Amino acid sequence: ALVEGAMVGHTPRGMEIAQETL
């Protein structure tokens, strides 16, 4: 999840996706 979050964390929407992955 950390790797995916860091990859998508680059974008503002990535934060939302990272939360769903968690």
C-alpha distances in whole Angstrom, upper triangle without the diagonal:
4,5,5,6,8,10,10,11,14,16,17,15,12,12,13,10,7,9,10,6,6
4,5,5,6,9,10,10,13,15,16,16,12,11,13,12,8,10,12,9,9
4,5,5,6,9,9,12,14,16,16,12,12,15,12,10,13,14,11,11
4,5,5,6,8,10,12,14,13,9,10,12,9,7,10,11,8,10
4,5,5,5,9,10,11,11,7,7,9,8,5,8,10,8,9
4,6,5,7,10,12,12,9,9,12,11,8,12,13,12,12
4,6,6,9,12,12,8,10,13,11,9,13,14,12,14
4,5,6,8,8,4,7,9,7,7,11,12,11,13
4,5,7,8,5,5,9,8,7,10,12,12,13
4,7,9,7,8,11,11,11,14,16,15,17
4,5,5,7,10,10,11,13,15,15,17
4,5,6,8,9,10,12,14,15,16
4,5,5,7,9,10,11,13,15
4,5,5,6,9,10,10,12
4,5,5,6,9,10,11
4,5,5,7,9,10
4,5,5,6,9
4,5,5,6
4,5,5
4,5
4
